Amino acid sequence: MASIQQLPSGNWRVLIRKKGHKTISETFADVKLARKFAKEKAKQLEEIKATGKISAPKDSTVAHYIDDYLEHIQPGRTLQRSALFILKALKKRFGKIGIEKLSRSHLDAFIEERKKAGVQGQTIAGDLSMLSSVLRHCSETRKLNIDGEMADNARKSIKTDHKLRIKSRETECIPTQAEMDAILRQYEKMKRQQIDMPAVINFALATSMRQAEICGLKIEDLDFENKTVIIRDRKHPTEKEYNDQTVPLLPKAWEIVLAAVGTRTTGQIFPYKSKSVGVSYTRVRKSAGIKRPTRFHDIRHKAITDFFALGLNVPQVALMSGHKDWQTLKRYTHVKAVHVHSAYEDLSAKNQDAKTLSQNMAFLAEQISELKALTEAK
């Protein structure tokens, strides 16, 4: 099953072939290391054959398998910076724990620590979601004898803990129209701007896109006939990559895009760094005298609220915002009583117009019938 050969270079190659498994090939400078590796792999393959799982190598830690996960994720995938940041923090928090010794009690203690530090439930759930990806990699890809669903189950338990606020602070600080107007006026006073922030802000208001999504849009992904654009790798609750989505650009957004693109045919529609956009917004918000700590991301919440106020339904708003279900989307809506009255009045007016049109059409048909009868009588 395992063969060890010395190569012309002087190194030793281990080659293991077993039916139902991928061929294993590794090279070592020392024959003792090659023999040890061959012995360990042969043992692991026998364990898999008997139980479907293997024991983790001695002294292997959570940190080791976080690194292993990063090295063996799908070829061509590049995790978002936020995901890499989370993995780095997890490595620091759990890194020294043996992978097989990691238990639910470790995760429960982690949740409690984060709660005491004032971290929101949504953020904690995101941390556990990333850890879950690592544990599933260990269980399903590496065939380790561990609970691959441990972190996912801990994450789900957060939803049933009423003392832990799942609702994000982000949804509590929507900028008002007056605040947006003040910020835009402040930008108009600035003669030198490296970033066309008024265009970016108005585009965000017209689309509800995140700042990273806006800055990542490509001219090549525009459909000039259907007035749509593809958002590449859009944020998704479970699928971290390969989640492209085609979204419509409403008249205001399309107008902004055409002005931003000009005669260019390739590259970013808005050639700016996402972080710079956020920093600029926060700085100008303060200089505009707005004390409430709104961020650029909060423009997204205002846009979603405005979509509902306009009368768009849930599937239509979800397509624009990228949300996958109503339970998530409704946390970002801030529809007021006045919006309901306005929508009702608009619908009533439309129904009355339709009723009037129907009556007019009936009257016209009656007149035509009478005129035809008179003509035939003559």
Summary of the structure (lengths in Angstrom):
residues: 378
radius of gyration: 29.8
end to end distance: 106.3
largest distance: 116.6
contacts: 1024
relative contact order: 0.07
helix: 59%
strand: 8%
